[in-house]
Amino acid sequence: MDKLTTTFAGLTLRNPIIVSSSGLTDTAPKCLTLEEAGAGAVVLKSIFEEQIMQEHDRWYDPANAGGDDYLRTYLRANSLSEHIGLIEEAKRLCSIPIIASINCSTRSEWVEYASLIEKAGADALELNIMEVMTDMDYEYGAYERKHIEILNRVRQYVRLPIIIKLGMNLTAPVTLVNQLYANGAAAVVMFNRPYRPDIQIESGNFHAGEMWTRPSDICDALRWVGICSARIPHIDYAISGGVHDGWASVKAILAGASAVEVCTTLFWNGSQRIEVMKEQLLQWMDEHGYDKISQFRGRMNLDAAEGSNLYQRTQFMKYFSGYKK
């Protein structure tokens, strides 16, 4: 399978298929099963800062405000201890890269725990930075600056590769990716999938919207990886969301990605889907005369002959201005 070898965030992967952070990767035996099924790497189930804070609020006693710092420290340490145990066991069982994951939204001192994640043996650390701006006094660009501040804070404590998984609610992805690269990020993943709220109109209750991705979800990530990989080529990219088969992996690599993160298709089809995806990718490479991933990575990004138009908004006029129902 040397034909499928790729490099992502400084890691050598036997193929570009990474299983993303989810219930699929919340135990070491599950990670081993994914390795045996052919995965190139796994991202472990995330530590969620938001959940830690919610747990804090549930137990916090205003009458004992003096114990607040202890409670915060205990809850963080407990969550981290579970994650450290997962890293250590996964590293004992698996030979593929094991990527730790933190879902964070603040520049809190808890990011210092990243050094313990490194000591536990993680091969890289993925930071999921996702927030919806609702403050009327929000300062333009503050959300993007938060990414850089969190990255720099974590880099104070670790040397392992740091991967930033971006949300879609960005004003200027190219500028942000350039700043992430300048501040030492090894790779970026486009895009994080947020919780999607829905409303039950009969009961008047909130509930979760569609949690699974669809194949068409890949399009936004293709656009921005295609643009960013041309503008900032020295950082690695992965596409997450809408990668359901090997053909989608081909699209991602052509746009400039070195890897893809998959989840939904494995829940739907089982871990055996990984082998199918690899076979489809190899089939396409054989049909088009490619012997390795690097030969066609980025061949259809913004620098491609028609890329400048295809990735930009003006194409809307070309394709839809003459549309009539």
N, C-alpha and C positions, 0 to 999 in steps of 0.2 A: 504493500500500500504506500510505497514511497511517493507515488504520484500525487497523493493527497496531502502530503506533509505541508504544513504552513507554519508561519511564525506569527504569534499574537501576543502583544504586551511583553515581548522579550522571551516568551515561552515557545518551545517547539512542540507543536501538536501533530499527532499522527494523521489527523484530518481536521477540517474546519468546523466540525459539528460540536458545539458546546451546549450542554444541558443547562438551562438557566435556573436561577434560584427559585425553588418551588417545593411543594410537598414531595416531588420526585427525588429531592436531594437532601432530605432532612434526617437521614440516617446513613451511616457508613455502609451497611450491607446494600442499601439501595444504590449507592454510588458505585459499588463493586459490580452490581448487576448491570448498570449503565456502561461501565467500562467493558464488561464482557460482551455487551451488545454492540460495542464499537465506537462509543463516544470518544471525542478527542480530548475533552476536559469536562469538568463539572463545576458549577458555581453552587456552593452550599446554601441551604436555606438561610435567609438573612436574619440578622439581629435587627429588630425594628425599634428605633429610638422612640417613636410615637407610642408603641405599645408599652415600653418601659415607663414612659411618663404617665400613661393612662393608669397603669398599675400603681404608680406612686400616688396619683390623685385619689384612687380608690381607698388606699390605706392611710392617707395623710390625715392627721388629727390636729386641727388648728390649735387645740388646747395644749399640744405638745410641740410647738413650733421649733423648739430647740433640737428636737430629734429629726428634723427634716433632712439635714445633710446626711445623717447616718442612713436614713431610709433610702434616699437617692443612691447613695454609694452601695448599699446592700443589693438593691434591685438591679443596678447595672452590673455589679460583680456576679450576681446569680445568673443573669442572662448570658453574660460573657463566659462564665464557667461552663455552661452547657455548650456554647459554641466552640470553645477551646477543646472540650472533650470530643465533639464531632470532628473537628479538624484532625486531632491526633489519631483518632480511630480510622478516619478515612485515609490518612497518609499511611497507616500501617497496612491497610487492606489493598489500596489502589496504587497503580504505577503511573496513571495519567495525572496531569496537573490538577491540583485541588485549589480552587479559588474561593477564598472567604468572602463574605458579603455583609455590608452594613448599610441599612436604610436610614439615612440621617437627614436632619433638617436644620440643625443648629451647629454653632461653633463651640459647643460646650466642651468642658474639660474631659468628657468621657472618651473623646477621640484618642486620648493618650493610651487607651487600652489596645490600640492598634499594634503596639509593640508586643503585647502578649500574643496576639494573633500571629505575628511573624515568628515568635519563638516557638509557637505550637507547630510550625512547619508548613504553613500555607504557602503556596507557590506565588500567589498574587492576592490582592485585595480589591474587590469591586465596591465602590461607593455609589449608592443610589441616592441622588439628591433630587428630591421631588417636593414641590410646594406650590400651592395655588395662592396667588397674591390677591387678597381681598381688602387690605388696608387702604383707605382713601388717602392716607398720607404717605403711601409708598413712594419711595424715591426711585426714579427710573434707573435701571441698571443694578439696583441693589441685589436682586435675585442672582444675577450673573456673577456679581462680585462675591457672593456667598460661596459659590462653587470654588473660586480661587482661594478664599480664606480657609475653607474646610480642607482643601487639598494641601495647602501649605502647612496647616496645623498637623495633619496626619504625617506629612513628610518629615516633620521634626522627629518623629519617633520610629520610622521604619525606612528600610532600604528596599523592601520588596516592591515589585511593580504595582502601581496603583492604576486601576481602571475606573473611569468615571462613566456611569450609566446616566444618560441625560433624559430629561423629560422633554415633551414636545412644546411646552409653553415658554419658548425662548424668542426673544426679539431679533437676535443676530447670532445664529449658531456658528457661523464661520469665525466671527470675532472671538466667541467664547472658546471654541476648540483651539484657536491659535494661542490664546492665553493659557489654556490648560497645558498645551504642549510646552510653552515657554516656562511654565512653573513645574514641569517634571512629570506630568501624567504620561503613562506608557501607552494608553489606549482609551478610546471612547466607544461606548455602545449606544446606538440609536435604535429604538427609544424605549424608555421605561413605560410600562403600562400602568396608569393610575387606576385607583378604585373608580368605578363608574356608577354614580347614583341613578336610581330610577324611582318612580312614584306609583304606588298602587292607587288608582283613582277611585276604586270602590271602598277600600278600607281606610284610605287617607294615610297610609303608612309609607315610609321609605323602604326600599329594598335595593339589593345590589343589581346593577344592570348586567349586560352580557359580559361574562368574565373571560370567554375564550376569544382568541384572535381568529381572524379570517384571512384567507390568502391575499385579499386585496389590501390588507393593512400594511403590507410591505412597501407600498408606493411612496409614502412620505419619507421613510428611511432611505429608500433608493435615491430619492432626490437629494437629500442632504449629505449622504455618504458620497454620492457622485460629485457634488459640489466641493465638499470639504476635502476629499481625498486628492483633488486636483490643486486646491489652494494650500493645504497643509499636508504634504505627502509623507512627512517624516514621523507621523504618529499612526498607530494602527487603529483600524476600525472594525467593529462588528455590527451586524444588523440583528435586531430583536423585534419580533412581532410580525406575524404573517409568513414565517418560514415553515411551510408545511411539507415540502418535498425537496428532492435534490435539484429540481429545476429552479426553485426559488434560491437555493444556495448558489447556483450558477449566476443568477441575476445579481445577487449581493456582491459576489466576487468581481464580476464585470464592472459594477459600479465603483469598486475600490475597497471593498471589505476584505479582511484577511480571514474572518470567521463569521459564524452565525450562532445565535443563541436560540434554542428551540424549547418549547414547552407543550403548547396545546396539542400539537400533532402526536406527541408521545402519550398524553392522556387519552387521546382518541384512539390511537392505533397500537399502543404498547411500545416497549423499548425496541422491538424488532424493526420498528420504523427507521431506526438509525441505519441499519444495514441496507434497507431499500434506498434511502437517501444517498448513501455512499455509492451504490451501484448506478443510480441515475446520474450522479455527478461524474463518475468514471466513464459512463457511456457517452455523455456529452463531450467530455474531453477527448475520448478516442475518435469520435465522429468529426471533431474539429482540429485534430492533430496537435493537441497539447499534451506535453509530458509532465508538466508540473503546474501547480496553482499560480505561481508567480508569473507565468507566461501570459496569463490573461487577466490578472488582477488589475483593475482600473482601466481596462481597454475601452470602456464605455462610460468614463466619468466626464466631468465638464470639459476636459481637454480633448475629448474625442471630436471628430470632424463636425458632427451635428450637435454635440453636447451643449454648447452655449445656448442654443435655442431650445433644445428638448428639456433642459432642466429649469428653464426660466418661464416666468408667468406669461410672456407674450404668446406662448403656444396655445393658451386658452382661446385666443382669438382665432388662431388657425383652425383648431379642431371643432370649436363650438359656435363660431359666429354664423355659420351657415346652417346650423342644425334647426330643423323644423319638425314639429310633431304632426 
